């Protein structure tokens, strides 16, 4: 079957130096761009993360320090990556909680202004977990009746994710072949940032989702405790979270002027 797309959908997968959104780096990125007419474009980059790759991580994805010698940094490929995905929605496996947040951090470090406001994100893992509660290898076997060779290779995982989503749409009548529906179905909570530190309440207002101000309106805290904003900017929060907080503060300031 072919996915019913109104704009391109980029499936992507990252292999990294670890699982921290703020401190770890990309060592491999693979993108499979699917166009509304079914045409596909694929690109994979090996990236020098500028830091050692732990041996226990190399044991998972197979990329070692020696493999990235002479490879470009993410900053050197950032514009090429952005140009490939800039007109597209995004799809991945656990991408809403890890791949998209980490990609955003790398983009912002490379001075590329990455946004999700005008694009949707489909997390195939969330759909899978809501329907079957398994892993990518099991999902590939369950939905596509194939064994996932070269698991934890970004390109193999990306292709498998794309095939699993098509199989999911074909299998479940309640899943509409529509990007917006799949993005909404695969989201768990509505986050204002990628990492889940700021969430939307039922009134579509941004609230803190952590710490002593959990559940409180961001605008109220930033206004009543201006020092808290400075603490957040100077702490080890993701760059995109800081960007969102700054935008909320500026919006609130401009509303007062208006």
Beta strands, then each sheet from edge to edge (+ up, - down):
strand 1: 9-16
strand 2: 26-34
strand 3: 40-46
strand 4: 89-92
strand 5: 121-123
strand 6: 198-200
strand 7: 206-208
sheet 1: 3+ 2- 1+ 4+ 5+
sheet 2: 6+ 7-
end
